[in-house]
Amino acid sequence: MGLFDFFKKKPAAPKVVVEVLYPQTWENSEAPVEPTVLAAEVLQPTPGEAVEIQVPSHIAAEDVAPVAEVVETVETETETETETETETETETETETAVTSETNLDEGLTKTRKTWSERWNAFMANFRSVDEDFFEELEETLIGADVGAQTALQLTDELRNEVKLQNAKSKADISRVIIDKLVEHYRSQGVNEDASMHFAPEGPTVILFVGVNGVGKTTTIGKMSARYKAEGKQVVLAAADTFRAGATQQLQAWGERNGIPVVAGAANADPASVVYDGVKTAIETNADILFVDTAGRLQNNVNLMQELAKMKRIITRELPNEPQEVLLALDATTGQNALQQARLFKDSTDVTGIVLTKLDGTAKGGIILPIRNELHLPVKWVGLGEQVGDLQPFDADDFAKSLFGSLLIGDDK
């Protein structure tokens, strides 16, 4: 035998013993002395060849299902169970979404805690009412996300108020400043129109704008469910055709809430979707049409031109629309949200703000500069994931919840 003949030699086929464990039929309830075994030759996978295994005589052939049928049955049962679980979860989520509602105090827990910690740390260093005191106060306000401009304005007002009331003790100083902050929050809402406007006849168009990731689509889903529950007929238009999954996300909300969704192909002209949405709303006598728009960078010229084009199409079909142009802002972004609000206000006719994710941030103080510097009403706040957690904004309730135990001489 040559040197390389050894490697050419085909190895002997091994033998395996397969013990049949189940099912077995035992006569007289006694196990057989010798186990029933099968000898099977293990072959290399060769096209066109198969291993034939003889079934023991005590197992009927009709009781042995082909492997393919067994696998198919298992997969079918698994899919059925999965589908049932998914449907149950969806039904439960929908039911919970309609009934659940997060309390404003709960939603502002993180922001209120931050305010309290900053305020207590500030007052712990109190020595006397001098210029250093007000400089530290200004820094504290800026750190609480009220913005530099608003912090400067508030500090000047507080400086005058402290002198006017001749406050000197720590308790008096704290009372004057906190009362002034609460008054400032409340005063911003005196001439502020935070109500939603609806067309006297025909469908009302509510246009949502904002950068990607702030929660526009989710907010539309929540708000549409809310208005449908009030008896209004709603239509959704998925005009965010550039973001992957945006249309599918809105369609999922529509399916969950039983609301029709007008959509186009991927990367379709958003204005064409808006046009179809307006036509559908008119033809179906809908009360409200929500329009979800693209949210690329807020300083993108093409985006602003796109929004202007949408508004022209809406106005051409419905001269008095849109009634509302709501800007969605993510509260967790703090000062970035303020900058977004500035740019969108300069480029579009924003009628109000929806501040989302307020429950997940300590930067809820951003509401003050948005209202104080931009004079834009905050109309809705998002306090959780359920439909009931999207609530109308009330400046008075917000001030009470925000300052919590810091309030002096208040019922809260």
C-alpha positions in Angstrom: 0.0 0.0 0.0 1.4 3.3 -1.0 2.1 6.2 1.3 -1.1 8.1 0.3 -3.3 5.1 -0.2 -4.2 5.3 3.5 -5.9 8.7 3.0 -7.8 7.5 -0.1 -9.2 4.5 1.8 -12.9 5.0 2.6 -13.5 4.7 6.3 -15.8 1.9 7.5 -19.3 3.0 8.0 -20.1 3.2 11.8 -23.0 1.5 13.4 -25.4 3.1 15.8 -28.0 1.6 18.0 -31.3 3.4 18.3 -33.4 2.4 21.3 -37.1 2.9 20.9 -38.2 4.5 24.2 -41.7 5.6 23.3 -44.2 4.3 22.3 -43.8 0.7 23.3 -46.3 -2.0 23.9 -45.5 -4.3 26.8 -47.4 -7.5 27.0 -48.8 -8.6 30.5 -47.5 -5.2 31.8 -44.0 -6.6 31.9 -41.1 -4.9 30.1 -39.2 -7.1 27.6 -36.0 -8.6 28.8 -34.0 -7.3 25.9 -34.7 -3.7 24.6 -36.1 -3.4 21.2 -33.3 -1.9 19.0 -32.8 -0.9 15.5 -29.6 -1.0 13.6 -29.1 1.9 11.3 -26.2 2.7 9.0 -25.0 6.2 9.2 -24.2 7.4 5.6 -22.6 10.5 4.4 -25.3 12.9 2.8 -25.4 11.8 -0.8 -28.0 13.2 -3.2 -30.6 10.7 -4.1 -29.9 8.3 -1.2 -31.7 7.9 2.1 -31.4 5.9 5.2 -34.3 3.4 5.5 -35.2 2.5 9.1 -37.6 -0.4 9.8 -40.4 0.5 12.2 -40.9 -2.1 15.0 -43.8 -4.5 14.4 -45.7 -3.3 17.5 -45.9 0.2 16.1 -48.6 0.7 13.5 -47.4 2.5 10.3 -50.3 4.8 10.4 -49.3 6.0 13.8 -46.0 7.3 12.5 -46.4 10.8 11.1 -43.8 12.0 8.5 -41.3 14.4 10.0 -42.4 17.2 7.8 -46.0 16.9 9.1 -44.8 16.9 12.7 -42.7 20.0 12.2 -45.5 21.7 10.4 -47.9 20.9 13.2 -45.6 22.2 15.9 -44.9 25.4 14.0 -48.6 25.9 13.3 -49.5 25.5 17.0 -46.6 27.9 18.0 -47.7 30.5 15.5 -51.3 30.2 16.7 -50.3 30.7 20.3 -48.1 33.6 19.4 -50.8 35.3 17.4 -53.3 34.8 20.3 -50.8 36.3 22.7 -50.1 39.3 20.4 -53.8 39.9 20.0 -54.4 39.7 23.7 -51.5 42.1 24.4 -52.8 44.5 21.8 -56.3 44.5 23.2 -55.0 44.9 26.7 -52.7 47.8 25.6 -55.5 49.5 23.8 -57.9 49.1 26.8 -55.2 50.3 29.2 -54.3 53.2 26.9 -57.9 54.5 26.9 -58.4 54.2 30.6 -55.0 55.0 32.1 -54.1 58.5 33.0 -50.9 59.7 34.7 -51.4 62.3 37.4 -49.6 65.6 36.7 -47.8 65.4 40.0 -46.5 61.9 39.1 -45.4 63.1 35.6 -43.4 66.0 37.1 -41.7 63.9 39.8 -38.2 64.1 38.3 -38.4 67.8 37.4 -39.8 68.7 40.8 -37.1 66.8 42.5 -34.4 68.6 40.5 -36.0 72.0 41.4 -36.1 71.0 45.1 -32.5 69.9 45.2 -31.2 72.9 43.4 -33.3 75.3 45.5 -32.3 73.6 48.8 -28.6 73.7 47.8 -28.9 77.4 46.9 -30.6 78.4 50.1 -28.2 76.3 52.1 -25.5 78.8 51.1 -27.6 81.8 52.1 -25.7 84.4 54.1 -27.1 87.7 53.1 -29.0 89.4 50.3 -26.3 90.9 48.3 -25.2 90.9 44.6 -23.5 87.6 45.0 -26.8 86.2 46.2 -28.6 87.2 43.0 -25.8 86.1 40.8 -26.0 82.6 42.4 -29.8 82.8 42.0 -29.4 83.5 38.3 -27.1 80.5 37.9 -29.5 78.3 39.8 -32.3 79.3 37.4 -30.2 78.7 34.3 -29.3 75.3 35.7 -33.0 74.5 36.1 -33.4 75.0 32.3 -35.3 78.2 32.4 -32.9 79.7 29.8 -30.4 82.6 30.2 -32.7 85.3 29.0 -35.6 84.2 31.3 -33.2 83.7 34.2 -31.8 87.3 33.8 -35.3 88.7 33.6 -36.5 86.8 36.6 -33.5 87.8 38.7 -34.1 91.5 38.0 -37.7 91.1 39.0 -36.8 89.2 42.1 -34.1 91.8 43.1 -36.8 94.5 43.0 -39.4 92.3 44.7 -37.0 91.5 47.6 -36.3 95.1 48.2 -39.9 96.1 47.9 -41.0 93.6 50.5 -37.9 94.2 52.6 -37.2 90.5 52.9 -34.1 89.6 54.9 -34.5 86.3 56.6 -34.0 83.0 54.8 -37.7 82.2 55.2 -38.8 85.6 53.8 -36.4 85.4 50.9 -37.5 81.9 50.0 -41.2 82.9 50.2 -40.8 86.0 48.0 -38.8 84.1 45.3 -41.0 81.0 45.1 -44.2 83.1 45.0 -42.7 85.2 42.3 -41.7 82.2 40.2 -45.2 80.7 40.6 -46.8 84.1 39.7 -44.5 84.2 36.6 -45.7 80.8 35.4 -49.3 81.7 36.0 -49.1 85.2 34.4 -47.8 83.7 31.2 -51.1 82.0 30.7 -53.4 85.0 31.3 -53.5 86.1 27.7 -52.3 82.8 26.3 -54.6 80.8 24.0 -53.9 77.2 24.9 -57.2 75.9 23.6 -57.6 73.8 20.4 -59.3 75.5 17.5 -61.8 73.7 15.2 -63.3 74.7 11.9 -66.9 75.9 12.1 -67.7 73.5 9.3 -65.9 70.8 7.3 -62.9 68.9 8.5 -60.3 70.5 10.8 -56.7 70.0 9.8 -54.1 69.6 12.5 -50.6 69.7 11.1 -47.8 68.2 13.2 -44.2 69.4 12.8 -40.9 68.7 14.6 -37.6 66.9 14.2 -37.4 63.2 14.1 -37.5 61.3 17.4 -39.5 63.9 19.4 -42.7 61.7 19.4 -44.8 63.3 16.6 -46.3 60.1 15.3 -46.9 58.7 18.8 -48.6 61.9 19.8 -50.8 61.9 16.8 -51.8 58.3 17.6 -52.7 59.3 21.2 -54.5 62.5 20.3 -56.5 60.9 17.5 -57.6 58.1 19.9 -58.7 60.8 22.4 -60.8 62.7 19.9 -62.3 59.5 18.5 -63.4 58.6 22.0 -65.1 61.9 22.2 -67.2 60.9 19.1 -65.3 62.7 16.4 -64.6 61.1 13.0 -60.8 61.1 12.4 -58.5 60.5 9.4 -54.7 60.3 9.5 -52.3 61.3 6.7 -48.9 59.7 6.8 -46.9 62.5 5.0 -43.6 61.5 6.6 -42.6 59.4 3.6 -38.8 59.6 4.1 -38.3 58.1 7.5 -38.2 54.3 7.5 -41.1 52.9 9.4 -42.9 56.2 9.9 -45.9 55.2 7.7 -46.1 51.7 9.3 -46.0 53.2 12.8 -48.9 55.5 12.0 -50.8 52.7 10.3 -50.3 50.6 13.4 -52.0 53.4 15.5 -54.8 53.6 12.9 -55.4 49.9 13.1 -55.3 49.9 16.8 -57.8 52.7 17.2 -60.0 51.9 14.1 -59.0 55.1 12.3 -58.4 55.2 8.5 -54.8 56.1 7.4 -54.0 57.7 4.0 -50.5 56.7 2.9 -48.3 56.7 -0.1 -45.4 54.7 -1.4 -42.0 55.0 0.3 -40.2 58.3 -0.6 -43.4 59.5 -2.3 -44.0 63.3 -2.5 -45.4 64.2 1.0 -47.6 66.9 -0.6 -49.4 64.3 -2.6 -50.2 62.3 0.5 -51.5 65.5 2.1 -53.7 66.1 -0.9 -55.1 62.6 -0.8 -55.7 63.0 2.9 -57.6 66.2 2.5 -59.7 64.7 -0.3 -60.5 61.7 1.9 -61.4 63.8 4.9 -63.8 65.9 2.7 -65.4 62.8 1.0 -65.9 60.9 4.3 -67.2 64.0 6.2 -64.4 63.6 8.8 -64.2 66.0 11.7 -60.4 66.0 12.0 -57.5 65.3 9.7 -54.1 64.8 11.4 -51.1 65.2 9.2 -47.8 63.7 10.2 -44.8 65.4 8.5 -41.2 64.7 7.9 -38.8 65.7 10.6 -35.3 66.2 9.2 -33.1 68.9 10.6 -35.1 72.0 11.5 -32.7 74.3 9.6 -33.1 72.2 6.4 -34.3 74.6 3.7 -36.0 71.8 1.7 -38.0 70.7 4.8 -39.4 74.2 5.3 -40.2 74.5 1.6 -41.9 71.1 1.9 -44.0 72.3 4.8 -45.0 75.5 3.0 -46.1 73.4 0.0 -48.2 71.2 2.2 -49.9 74.3 3.7 -50.6 75.6 0.2 -52.3 72.4 -0.8 -54.4 72.3 2.3 -55.4 75.9 1.9 -56.3 75.4 -1.7 -58.8 72.7 -0.8 -59.9 74.1 2.6 -59.3 77.9 2.6 -59.5 78.3 6.4 -57.1 75.4 7.2 -55.0 74.2 8.9 -56.5 75.4 12.1 -53.6 74.1 14.2 -49.8 73.7 13.4 -48.5 71.9 16.5 -44.8 71.7 17.1 -43.7 68.6 19.0 -40.7 69.0 21.3 -38.9 66.4 23.4 -38.7 67.8 27.0 -35.6 65.6 27.7 -33.5 67.7 25.3 -33.8 70.9 27.4 -32.3 73.9 25.7 -32.1 72.1 22.4 -35.9 72.0 22.4 -35.9 75.8 22.9 -33.6 76.2 19.9 -35.9 74.0 17.8 -38.9 76.0 18.8 -37.1 79.3 17.7 -36.2 77.9 14.3 -39.6 76.4 13.6 -41.4 79.5 14.7 -39.4 81.6 12.3 -40.1 79.2 9.4 -43.7 78.1 10.0 -46.9 79.4 11.6 -46.7 77.4 14.7 -49.9 77.7 16.8 -48.9 75.7 19.8 -46.4 73.3 21.5 -46.8 69.7 22.5 -44.1 68.9 25.0 -43.5 65.2 25.0 -41.7 62.8 27.5 -42.1 65.2 30.4 -42.3 62.3 32.8 -38.9 61.0 31.8 -36.9 64.2 32.4 -35.7 66.6 35.0 -35.8 69.5 32.5 -39.5 70.4 32.7 -38.5 74.0 33.4 -38.0 74.4 29.7 -41.7 75.3 29.5 -41.1 78.7 31.0 -38.6 80.1 28.4 -40.7 78.6 25.6 -43.7 80.6 26.8 -41.8 83.6 28.1 -39.3 84.1 25.2 -41.2 82.8 22.2 -44.8 83.5 23.3 -45.9 80.1 22.1 -48.6 78.4 24.1 -47.9 74.9 25.4 -51.2 73.1 24.5 -50.4 69.5 25.5 -47.9 67.7 27.7 -47.0 64.0 27.4 -46.7 62.3 30.8 -46.4 58.7 29.9 -46.9 56.0 27.2 -50.7 55.6 27.4 -53.3 57.6 25.5 -54.6 59.1 28.7 -51.1 60.4 29.6 -51.4 63.0 26.9 -53.1 65.9 28.7 -54.0 69.5 28.0 -51.5 71.9 29.6 -52.7 74.1 32.5 -50.2 76.7 33.7 -51.7 77.0 37.2 -51.7 73.2 37.8 -48.2 73.0 36.3 -46.8 75.6 38.6 -48.3 73.9 41.7 -47.0 70.5 40.7 -43.6 71.8 39.7 -42.7 73.6 42.9 -44.5 71.1 45.1 -43.4 71.4 48.7 -41.5 74.6 48.0 -44.7 76.5 47.7 -45.4 78.7 50.7 -48.8 80.0 51.5 -50.5 77.8 48.9 -53.0 75.1 49.3 -50.8 72.6 47.5 
